[in-house]
Amino acid sequence: MCNLFVSYFNYKLGLINTALISSVYGVDHVDPQNTSIIVCKVRSYGAQILLKLSRSFMVAACIDRWALTSPYARIRSFCQPKVARNVIIGLILIWPIIPVHMAIFINNYSGRCGAPSYYAFAFSIYLFIFIGILPPAFMISFDALTWHNLKQIRSRVAPRSDHTRLRLARVDRDLIKMLAGEVLVYLVTTVVYPVNTLYGVITTPIAQQRSEMRLAIEDLVEYIVSPIPNYIYCIAPFYGRI
């Protein structure tokens, strides 16, 4: 599990120091992704890889915790550093391949880095599935299974002293708080983004009917639910317990 968490934090640091900082820089400066095709493609594709890797490492850590608390020895046997390293290597090899479509279709259109209309809907569905559905579903499922395994372990193992019982209860409580905190932070900071992207694509046909004020508000909402929550999601684990 330690290897998975180290990789999780390292890729978050990489994301903070690259894609997210450049997004914040574009608030009061000329955004380089809107003037350079290379920057547009590299930042969109690269940020997607870093985000997916950090989320995948978090999901893998949730699965590892479930396996570690499993009552079955065969499942617990997967909780080894060698297995964790293989999972890390596999994810690093897989994720640069899956979003390669972004490097192909994302481009500068009318001075703005984005997706063409014929690709935008498929892209929003891709984000909705790989950001809004799969990661939280896996995290919630395996965190719930971990909690269930802990309750089973404590019901079978009777501590010899009250001090030991209190210490184990505190450890269980801290683990449950950590699990719930991870899911909560992810849901609050991440799930809104694919929903907003899907909304933008669905309402594109009526864009000409919207007022300038509504378009400005929607652009502001898009900025608020994209780089800012992603930045919070990346830095939250570095501020102690949630």
RONUPA-950265 format. One line per field, with one value per atom (N, C-alpha, C): x, y, z; residue in three letters; atom name. Coordinates in steps of 0.02 Angstrom, whole numbers, plus 50000, padded with zeros to 5 digits. Example, Ala and Ser with C-alpha at 12.3 -4.5 7.8 and 13.67 -1.06 7.14 Angstrom:
REM residues 2
east [50660,50615,50660,50642,50684,50645]
north [49716,49775,49835,49888,49947,50002]
up [50390,50390,50390,50354,50357,50394]
aa [ALA,ALA,ALA,SER,SER,SER]
at [N,CA,C,N,CA,C]
END
This chain:
REM residues 242
east [50041,50000,50043,50100,50144,50167,50186,50209,50154,50092,50036,50024,50028,50017,50074,50136,50192,50183,50164,50152,50094,50042,49984,50004,50044,50065,50114,50159,50208,50173,50125,50090,50046,50021,49983,50030,50089,50138,50155,50164,50179,50122,50061,50003,49999,50011,50009,50061,50121,50176,50175,50128,50126,50058,50010,49947,49908,49903,49861,49890,49955,49986,49978,49985,49976,49904,49855,49785,49773,49802,49795,49831,49888,49926,49884,49842,49802,49744,49734,49679,49691,49751,49765,49823,49839,49890,49861,49896,49876,49889,49837,49843,49882,49941,49983,49949,49901,49869,49822,49803,49760,49800,49866,49908,49955,49964,50009,49974,49975,49944,49980,50047,50086,50069,50067,50050,49979,49934,49864,49860,49892,49888,49926,49986,50027,49995,49968,49939,49875,49833,49771,49785,49828,49844,49884,49935,49977,49939,49898,49859,49810,49782,49735,49771,49832,49870,49885,49909,49926,49865,49809,49748,49724,49724,49700,49746,49811,49858,49848,49840,49831,49767,49713,49650,49655,49690,49698,49738,49790,49829,49787,49741,49698,49650,49622,49577,49614,49676,49717,49732,49743,49755,49693,49634,49571,49563,49579,49575,49626,49685,49737,49716,49684,49660,49607,49563,49512,49545,49594,49628,49665,49694,49732,49688,49625,49580,49535,49546,49504,49515,49462,49470,49501,49510,49537,49612,49651,49724,49745,49709,49727,49722,49671,49663,49716,49730,49781,49850,49861,49927,49944,49894,49908,49937,49934,49959,50034,50072,50144,50175,50235,50267,50276,50291,50301,50237,50180,50116,50101,50115,50103,50146,50209,50253,50228,50205,50178,50115,50073,50013,50032,50081,50104,50131,50174,50203,50148,50101,50046,50005,49988,49949,49988,50052,50094,50097,50095,50098,50030,49976,49909,49881,49889,49854,49879,49942,49960,49926,49901,49869,49795,49760,49687,49666,49696,49674,49710,49741,49779,49734,49669,49622,49622,49638,49641,49698,49755,49812,49796,49749,49731,49679,49626,49569,49572,49601,49604,49651,49628,49667,49644,49678,49656,49603,49545,49490,49468,49478,49460,49494,49557,49596,49581,49551,49536,49550,49585,49602,49540,49520,49461,49448,49389,49371,49324,49330,49283,49214,49164,49094,49080,49110,49097,49129,49175,49209,49188,49157,49143,49097,49045,48998,49032,49070,49106,49156,49188,49237,49202,49144,49108,49085,49064,49044,49105,49162,49225,49241,49236,49250,49198,49136,49083,49094,49116,49127,49191,49247,49312,49327,49285,49295,49235,49175,49116,49085,49099,49065,49114,49163,49205,49246,49286,49327,49287,49234,49197,49161,49138,49104,49152,49213,49263,49284,49295,49317,49264,49201,49148,49138,49139,49128,49181,49245,49299,49310,49294,49297,49243,49184,49130,49148,49178,49200,49255,49300,49352,49322,49274,49240,49205,49173,49139,49190,49247,49299,49325,49333,49357,49306,49243,49192,49193,49204,49208,49269,49326,49387,49377,49348,49340,49289,49241,49191,49220,49273,49304,49362,49395,49455,49436,49444,49429,49493,49506,49566,49569,49630,49639,49629,49634,49628,49585,49558,49519,49563,49626,49671,49681,49691,49699,49635,49578,49514,49504,49520,49513,49561,49622,49672,49649,49624,49600,49539,49495,49437,49457,49509,49534,49565,49602,49633,49579,49528,49473,49437,49426,49391,49431,49497,49540,49540,49542,49542,49476,49420,49355,49350,49376,49376,49417,49474,49516,49481,49449,49413,49357,49317,49261,49286,49342,49370,49393,49424,49448,49390,49337,49279,49245,49238,49204,49242,49308,49348,49343,49346,49341,49274,49220,49153,49143,49165,49153,49194,49256,49302,49305,49279,49292,49229,49178,49120,49083,49084,49046,49074,49139,49171,49143,49141,49113,49039,49002,48931,48924,48966,48964,48985,49035,49057,49002,48967,48912,48856,48843,48792,48810,48875,48896,48887,48900,48892,48818,48776,48705,48672,48694,48664,48697,48746,48779,48731,48682,48637,48598,48588,48550,48596,48661,48709,48693,48670,48655,48594,48553,48494,48509,48569,48587,48616,48601,48625,48700,48731,48802,48814,48767,48774,48773,48728,48724,48788,48813,48874,48933,48936,48990,48985,48923,48914,48934,48916,48933,49008,49042,49116,49147,49119,49144,49134,49074,49060,49107,49120,49165,49235,49258,49324,49324,49269,49266,49264,49229,49222,49277,49325,49378,49445,49485,49552,49552,49506,49507,49492,49437,49426,49481,49509,49564,49624,49636,49692,49680,49618,49601,49607,49584,49589,49661,49706,49776,49812,49794,49831,49800,49736,49702,49740,49768,49802,49864,49892,49953,49939,49875,49858,49831,49864,49848,49784,49753,49693,49634,49587,49528,49471]
north [49940,50000,50063,50060,50118,50141,50092,50109,50144,50122,50152,50223,50235,50303,50349,50325,50366,50387,50340,50356,50404,50394,50438,50510,50520,50588,50617,50577,50602,50627,50590,50613,50673,50679,50740,50800,50792,50847,50867,50817,50832,50870,50852,50886,50958,50968,51035,51080,51054,51094,51103,51072,51079,51106,51063,51083,51133,51122,51166,51236,51241,51306,51345,51311,51345,51367,51330,51351,51415,51418,51478,51537,51524,51577,51609,51571,51596,51641,51650,51693,51766,51792,51863,51871,51819,51823,51790,51799,51764,51690,51651,51579,51548,51519,51491,51435,51400,51346,51372,51436,51466,51497,51499,51527,51476,51419,51368,51301,51271,51205,51152,51158,51109,51112,51173,51181,51156,51171,51149,51073,51039,50966,50935,50960,50931,50940,51001,51013,50973,50970,50932,50857,50831,50759,50741,50782,50768,50773,50825,50832,50774,50751,50695,50632,50620,50562,50566,50625,50633,50626,50655,50649,50577,50543,50474,50429,50441,50400,50411,50473,50486,50454,50459,50428,50351,50324,50252,50225,50262,50241,50243,50293,50297,50238,50221,50163,50099,50092,50033,50028,50085,50084,50062,50082,50060,49984,49959,49886,49850,49879,49849,49845,49898,49898,49844,49837,49784,49716,49704,49639,49626,49679,49671,49651,49673,49657,49597,49564,49508,49448,49411,49351,49292,49299,49245,49256,49205,49211,49220,49190,49196,49268,49303,49374,49416,49402,49440,49431,49375,49362,49412,49447,49496,49561,49569,49631,49624,49626,49621,49678,49701,49755,49739,49675,49656,49666,49647,49657,49731,49770,49843,49874,49853,49880,49862,49800,49779,49819,49832,49872,49943,49972,50040,50042,49994,49993,49983,49939,49927,49989,50026,50087,50140,50146,50195,50179,50116,50096,50103,50092,50092,50162,50206,50270,50317,50316,50358,50335,50273,50247,50265,50258,50267,50337,50392,50459,50486,50443,50467,50503,50489,50524,50599,50619,50690,50724,50690,50719,50726,50687,50690,50744,50747,50790,50859,50863,50928,50973,51034,51080,51151,51199,51268,51281,51302,51319,51390,51433,51505,51536,51520,51550,51522,51463,51434,51359,51334,51263,51225,51176,51138,51081,51052,50994,51016,50988,51004,50978,51006,50988,50914,50884,50814,50766,50792,50751,50768,50826,50852,50805,50778,50735,50671,50639,50578,50592,50650,50669,50680,50711,50722,50656,50609,50543,50507,50514,50484,50512,50578,50609,50586,50583,50564,50494,50448,50379,50372,50399,50387,50435,50486,50532,50529,50533,50539,50475,50419,50356,50304,50284,50227,50239,50293,50301,50304,50348,50348,50283,50249,50184,50133,50129,50083,50103,50167,50190,50176,50193,50182,50107,50067,49995,49962,49975,49941,49970,50034,50062,50032,50022,49989,49917,49882,49813,49811,49860,49863,49873,49918,49930,49865,49830,49767,49715,49711,49664,49681,49745,49766,49746,49755,49736,49661,49622,49550,49530,49563,49547,49562,49621,49640,49595,49569,49524,49456,49437,49371,49374,49432,49439,49478,49448,49481,49504,49570,49595,49573,49564,49540,49594,49657,49711,49768,49810,49867,49916,49923,49969,49949,49884,49859,49869,49857,49865,49938,49985,50056,50076,50049,50067,50042,49980,49953,49991,50011,50049,50117,50147,50211,50203,50149,50136,50126,50086,50075,50140,50181,50245,50291,50293,50336,50312,50246,50219,50235,50227,50242,50316,50360,50431,50446,50413,50423,50400,50342,50316,50363,50384,50429,50496,50520,50584,50581,50527,50519,50522,50485,50483,50551,50583,50648,50701,50704,50753,50741,50678,50663,50684,50667,50683,50759,50795,50868,50904,50883,50920,50896,50837,50808,50793,50766,50740,50795,50857,50911,50927,50918,50937,50899,50832,50797,50812,50824,50842,50909,50958,51023,51018,50976,50967,50937,50887,50857,50907,50949,51001,51050,51069,51115,51087,51022,50991,50986,50966,50958,51025,51079,51145,51183,51152,51186,51207,51166,51186,51250,51267,51328,51384,51378,51428,51497,51501,51566,51599,51560,51588,51614,51600,51622,51692,51730,51799,51800,51858,51865,51855,51878,51870,51796,51758,51686,51650,51668,51637,51653,51716,51735,51696,51688,51651,51578,51549,51479,51470,51519,51516,51519,51562,51567,51502,51473,51409,51355,51355,51305,51310,51373,51381,51359,51376,51359,51284,51247,51174,51134,51167,51129,51137,51190,51192,51201,51242,51255,51192,51155,51092,51041,51038,50991,51009,51074,51097,51077,51088,51069,50994,50956,50883,50860,50895,50875,50894,50951,50974,50951,50928,50909,50856,50803,50751,50777,50834,50859,50901,50908,50949,50906,50851,50810,50771,50753,50712,50755,50723,50758,50747]
up [50000,50000,50000,50036,50040,49971,49929,49861,49822,49830,49794,49817,49883,49908,49887,49887,49865,49792,49750,49680,49673,49713,49713,49728,49780,49799,49749,49722,49673,49610,49586,49525,49539,49599,49616,49618,49645,49644,49573,49530,49460,49427,49443,49414,49439,49504,49533,49500,49489,49464,49388,49354,49280,49258,49249,49217,49259,49325,49365,49372,49380,49385,49320,49264,49200,49190,49218,49214,49254,49314,49355,49323,49291,49257,49202,49169,49115,49136,49202,49225,49206,49220,49206,49157,49120,49067,49004,48950,48889,48899,48894,48905,48847,48862,48807,48768,48799,48763,48708,48713,48662,48605,48612,48559,48528,48561,48535,48531,48473,48464,48506,48509,48547,48621,48648,48719,48732,48687,48693,48699,48653,48652,48711,48724,48777,48845,48858,48924,48933,48882,48889,48897,48854,48855,48917,48933,48990,49056,49063,49125,49134,49078,49082,49107,49083,49106,49180,49203,49273,49318,49297,49337,49341,49284,49284,49325,49321,49360,49435,49457,49528,49553,49513,49534,49533,49484,49480,49539,49559,49617,49681,49685,49743,49744,49686,49682,49699,49672,49687,49761,49795,49867,49905,49881,49913,49905,49846,49835,49878,49886,49927,50000,50025,50094,50104,50054,50059,50061,50017,50015,50081,50109,50171,50229,50229,50284,50268,50212,50192,50239,50254,50296,50258,50193,50152,50139,50156,50150,50077,50031,49960,49936,49959,49940,49975,50039,50075,50045,50011,49982,49926,49899,49847,49875,49941,49973,49984,49930,49932,49891,49911,49873,49799,49784,49714,49673,49702,49668,49658,49711,49706,49651,49647,49595,49525,49517,49452,49433,49483,49471,49450,49484,49468,49397,49380,49312,49260,49274,49227,49215,49268,49260,49222,49236,49201,49126,49108,49038,49003,49041,49011,49000,49050,49046,48992,48971,48912,48848,48846,48785,48782,48839,48839,48817,48842,48820,48759,48719,48661,48611,48614,48570,48582,48644,48660,48623,48618,48582,48507,48483,48412,48398,48439,48423,48457,48518,48552,48513,48498,48456,48469,48437,48440,48388,48410,48365,48379,48330,48337,48398,48407,48461,48530,48534,48598,48596,48646,48650,48672,48632,48650,48602,48609,48567,48512,48452,48398,48413,48380,48394,48383,48331,48315,48366,48407,48456,48527,48536,48603,48643,48611,48647,48670,48625,48644,48700,48697,48748,48816,48815,48878,48908,48866,48891,48921,48887,48913,48982,48990,49055,49107,49087,49134,49160,49118,49139,49180,49154,49186,49244,49253,49310,49356,49327,49369,49393,49360,49378,49406,49366,49386,49449,49454,49515,49579,49584,49647,49661,49608,49618,49648,49621,49648,49719,49730,49796,49849,49835,49883,49896,49843,49850,49893,49877,49913,49982,49993,50060,50104,50075,50113,50130,50082,50095,50148,50147,50199,50267,50273,50336,50360,50314,50331,50356,50323,50344,50414,50428,50494,50548,50535,50584,50596,50543,50552,50593,50580,50617,50691,50707,50777,50812,50775,50807,50823,50786,50797,50846,50849,50892,50954,51012,51075,51108,51114,51147,51220,51245,51313,51365,51347,51395,51365,51410,51388,51350,51370,51336,51263,51252,51183,51143,51176,51141,51120,51165,51148,51092,51095,51044,50975,50972,50909,50884,50929,50909,50881,50911,50885,50816,50807,50741,50688,50706,50658,50642,50693,50683,50638,50649,50607,50535,50525,50457,50422,50458,50429,50411,50454,50439,50377,50371,50312,50249,50252,50194,50174,50223,50208,50181,50209,50186,50114,50095,50026,49977,49992,49947,49945,50003,50006,49966,49975,49939,49864,49844,49772,49744,49779,49754,49749,49800,49802,49749,49739,49696,49624,49610,49543,49504,49536,49499,49461,49487,49455,49385,49376,49313,49252,49253,49194,49184,49238,49231,49195,49215,49182,49109,49095,49026,48983,49010,48974,48963,49013,49006,48950,48946,48894,48825,48817,48751,48732,48780,48766,48748,48780,48767,48711,48677,48621,48566,48546,48492,48506,48570,48587,48610,48595,48619,48592,48530,48500,48533,48567,48599,48669,48695,48762,48760,48812,48816,48833,48822,48838,48913,48954,49026,49045,49016,49031,49008,48949,48924,48970,48995,49040,49106,49131,49193,49184,49127,49114,49107,49076,49072,49141,49185,49253,49291,49284,49317,49292,49226,49197,49228,49238,49268,49341,49377,49448,49459,49416,49427,49394,49361,49328,49363,49352,49382,49457,49484,49556,49597,49583,49621,49610,49549,49537,49580,49587,49629,49702,49726,49794,49804,49755,49758,49764,49730,49730,49794,49824,49883,49948,49947,50009,50049,50018,50058,50094,50073,50104,50166,50185,50242,50299,50312,50370,50360,50414,50410,50389,50354,50330,50380]
aa [MET,MET,MET,CYS,CYS,CYS,ASN,ASN,ASN,LEU,LEU,LEU,PHE,PHE,PHE,VAL,VAL,VAL,SER,SER,SER,TYR,TYR,TYR,PHE,PHE,PHE,ASN,ASN,ASN,TYR,TYR,TYR,LYS,LYS,LYS,LEU,LEU,LEU,GLY,GLY,GLY,LEU,LEU,LEU,ILE,ILE,ILE,ASN,ASN,ASN,THR,THR,THR,ALA,ALA,ALA,LEU,LEU,LEU,ILE,ILE,ILE,SER,SER,SER,SER,SER,SER,VAL,VAL,VAL,TYR,TYR,TYR,GLY,GLY,GLY,VAL,VAL,VAL,ASP,ASP,ASP,HIS,HIS,HIS,VAL,VAL,VAL,ASP,ASP,ASP,PRO,PRO,PRO,GLN,GLN,GLN,ASN,ASN,ASN,THR,THR,THR,SER,SER,SER,ILE,ILE,ILE,ILE,ILE,ILE,VAL,VAL,VAL,CYS,CYS,CYS,LYS,LYS,LYS,VAL,VAL,VAL,ARG,ARG,ARG,SER,SER,SER,TYR,TYR,TYR,GLY,GLY,GLY,ALA,ALA,ALA,GLN,GLN,GLN,ILE,ILE,ILE,LEU,LEU,LEU,LEU,LEU,LEU,LYS,LYS,LYS,LEU,LEU,LEU,SER,SER,SER,ARG,ARG,ARG,SER,SER,SER,PHE,PHE,PHE,MET,MET,MET,VAL,VAL,VAL,ALA,ALA,ALA,ALA,ALA,ALA,CYS,CYS,CYS,ILE,ILE,ILE,ASP,ASP,ASP,ARG,ARG,ARG,TRP,TRP,TRP,ALA,ALA,ALA,LEU,LEU,LEU,THR,THR,THR,SER,SER,SER,PRO,PRO,PRO,TYR,TYR,TYR,ALA,ALA,ALA,ARG,ARG,ARG,ILE,ILE,ILE,ARG,ARG,ARG,SER,SER,SER,PHE,PHE,PHE,CYS,CYS,CYS,GLN,GLN,GLN,PRO,PRO,PRO,LYS,LYS,LYS,VAL,VAL,VAL,ALA,ALA,ALA,ARG,ARG,ARG,ASN,ASN,ASN,VAL,VAL,VAL,ILE,ILE,ILE,ILE,ILE,ILE,GLY,GLY,GLY,LEU,LEU,LEU,ILE,ILE,ILE,LEU,LEU,LEU,ILE,ILE,ILE,TRP,TRP,TRP,PRO,PRO,PRO,ILE,ILE,ILE,ILE,ILE,ILE,PRO,PRO,PRO,VAL,VAL,VAL,HIS,HIS,HIS,MET,MET,MET,ALA,ALA,ALA,ILE,ILE,ILE,PHE,PHE,PHE,ILE,ILE,ILE,ASN,ASN,ASN,ASN,ASN,ASN,TYR,TYR,TYR,SER,SER,SER,GLY,GLY,GLY,ARG,ARG,ARG,CYS,CYS,CYS,GLY,GLY,GLY,ALA,ALA,ALA,PRO,PRO,PRO,SER,SER,SER,TYR,TYR,TYR,TYR,TYR,TYR,ALA,ALA,ALA,PHE,PHE,PHE,ALA,ALA,ALA,PHE,PHE,PHE,SER,SER,SER,ILE,ILE,ILE,TYR,TYR,TYR,LEU,LEU,LEU,PHE,PHE,PHE,ILE,ILE,ILE,PHE,PHE,PHE,ILE,ILE,ILE,GLY,GLY,GLY,ILE,ILE,ILE,LEU,LEU,LEU,PRO,PRO,PRO,PRO,PRO,PRO,ALA,ALA,ALA,PHE,PHE,PHE,MET,MET,MET,ILE,ILE,ILE,SER,SER,SER,PHE,PHE,PHE,ASP,ASP,ASP,ALA,ALA,ALA,LEU,LEU,LEU,THR,THR,THR,TRP,TRP,TRP,HIS,HIS,HIS,ASN,ASN,ASN,LEU,LEU,LEU,LYS,LYS,LYS,GLN,GLN,GLN,ILE,ILE,ILE,ARG,ARG,ARG,SER,SER,SER,ARG,ARG,ARG,VAL,VAL,VAL,ALA,ALA,ALA,PRO,PRO,PRO,ARG,ARG,ARG,SER,SER,SER,ASP,ASP,ASP,HIS,HIS,HIS,THR,THR,THR,ARG,ARG,ARG,LEU,LEU,LEU,ARG,ARG,ARG,LEU,LEU,LEU,ALA,ALA,ALA,ARG,ARG,ARG,VAL,VAL,VAL,ASP,ASP,ASP,ARG,ARG,ARG,ASP,ASP,ASP,LEU,LEU,LEU,ILE,ILE,ILE,LYS,LYS,LYS,MET,MET,MET,LEU,LEU,LEU,ALA,ALA,ALA,GLY,GLY,GLY,GLU,GLU,GLU,VAL,VAL,VAL,LEU,LEU,LEU,VAL,VAL,VAL,TYR,TYR,TYR,LEU,LEU,LEU,VAL,VAL,VAL,THR,THR,THR,THR,THR,THR,VAL,VAL,VAL,VAL,VAL,VAL,TYR,TYR,TYR,PRO,PRO,PRO,VAL,VAL,VAL,ASN,ASN,ASN,THR,THR,THR,LEU,LEU,LEU,TYR,TYR,TYR,GLY,GLY,GLY,VAL,VAL,VAL,ILE,ILE,ILE,THR,THR,THR,THR,THR,THR,PRO,PRO,PRO,ILE,ILE,ILE,ALA,ALA,ALA,GLN,GLN,GLN,GLN,GLN,GLN,ARG,ARG,ARG,SER,SER,SER,GLU,GLU,GLU,MET,MET,MET,ARG,ARG,ARG,LEU,LEU,LEU,ALA,ALA,ALA,ILE,ILE,ILE,GLU,GLU,GLU,ASP,ASP,ASP,LEU,LEU,LEU,VAL,VAL,VAL,GLU,GLU,GLU,TYR,TYR,TYR,ILE,ILE,ILE,VAL,VAL,VAL,SER,SER,SER,PRO,PRO,PRO,ILE,ILE,ILE,PRO,PRO,PRO,ASN,ASN,ASN,TYR,TYR,TYR,ILE,ILE,ILE,TYR,TYR,TYR,CYS,CYS,CYS,ILE,ILE,ILE,ALA,ALA,ALA,PRO,PRO,PRO,PHE,PHE,PHE,TYR,TYR,TYR,GLY,GLY,GLY,ARG,ARG,ARG,ILE,ILE,ILE]
at [N,CA,C,N,CA,C,N,CA,C,N,CA,C,N,CA,C,N,CA,C,N,CA,C,N,CA,C,N,CA,C,N,CA,C,N,CA,C,N,CA,C,N,CA,C,N,CA,C,N,CA,C,N,CA,C,N,CA,C,N,CA,C,N,CA,C,N,CA,C,N,CA,C,N,CA,C,N,CA,C,N,CA,C,N,CA,C,N,CA,C,N,CA,C,N,CA,C,N,CA,C,N,CA,C,N,CA,C,N,CA,C,N,CA,C,N,CA,C,N,CA,C,N,CA,C,N,CA,C,N,CA,C,N,CA,C,N,CA,C,N,CA,C,N,CA,C,N,CA,C,N,CA,C,N,CA,C,N,CA,C,N,CA,C,N,CA,C,N,CA,C,N,CA,C,N,CA,C,N,CA,C,N,CA,C,N,CA,C,N,CA,C,N,CA,C,N,CA,C,N,CA,C,N,CA,C,N,CA,C,N,CA,C,N,CA,C,N,CA,C,N,CA,C,N,CA,C,N,CA,C,N,CA,C,N,CA,C,N,CA,C,N,CA,C,N,CA,C,N,CA,C,N,CA,C,N,CA,C,N,CA,C,N,CA,C,N,CA,C,N,CA,C,N,CA,C,N,CA,C,N,CA,C,N,CA,C,N,CA,C,N,CA,C,N,CA,C,N,CA,C,N,CA,C,N,CA,C,N,CA,C,N,CA,C,N,CA,C,N,CA,C,N,CA,C,N,CA,C,N,CA,C,N,CA,C,N,CA,C,N,CA,C,N,CA,C,N,CA,C,N,CA,C,N,CA,C,N,CA,C,N,CA,C,N,CA,C,N,CA,C,N,CA,C,N,CA,C,N,CA,C,N,CA,C,N,CA,C,N,CA,C,N,CA,C,N,CA,C,N,CA,C,N,CA,C,N,CA,C,N,CA,C,N,CA,C,N,CA,C,N,CA,C,N,CA,C,N,CA,C,N,CA,C,N,CA,C,N,CA,C,N,CA,C,N,CA,C,N,CA,C,N,CA,C,N,CA,C,N,CA,C,N,CA,C,N,CA,C,N,CA,C,N,CA,C,N,CA,C,N,CA,C,N,CA,C,N,CA,C,N,CA,C,N,CA,C,N,CA,C,N,CA,C,N,CA,C,N,CA,C,N,CA,C,N,CA,C,N,CA,C,N,CA,C,N,CA,C,N,CA,C,N,CA,C,N,CA,C,N,CA,C,N,CA,C,N,CA,C,N,CA,C,N,CA,C,N,CA,C,N,CA,C,N,CA,C,N,CA,C,N,CA,C,N,CA,C,N,CA,C,N,CA,C,N,CA,C,N,CA,C,N,CA,C,N,CA,C,N,CA,C,N,CA,C,N,CA,C,N,CA,C,N,CA,C,N,CA,C,N,CA,C,N,CA,C,N,CA,C,N,CA,C,N,CA,C,N,CA,C,N,CA,C,N,CA,C,N,CA,C,N,CA,C,N,CA,C,N,CA,C,N,CA,C,N,CA,C,N,CA,C,N,CA,C,N,CA,C,N,CA,C,N,CA,C,N,CA,C,N,CA,C,N,CA,C,N,CA,C,N,CA,C,N,CA,C,N,CA,C,N,CA,C,N,CA,C,N,CA,C,N,CA,C,N,CA,C,N,CA,C,N,CA,C,N,CA,C,N,CA,C,N,CA,C,N,CA,C,N,CA,C,N,CA,C,N,CA,C,N,CA,C,N,CA,C,N,CA,C,N,CA,C,N,CA,C,N,CA,C,N,CA,C,N,CA,C,N,CA,C,N,CA,C,N,CA,C,N,CA,C,N,CA,C,N,CA,C,N,CA,C,N,CA,C,N,CA,C,N,CA,C,N,CA,C,N,CA,C,N,CA,C,N,CA,C,N,CA,C,N,CA,C,N,CA,C]
END
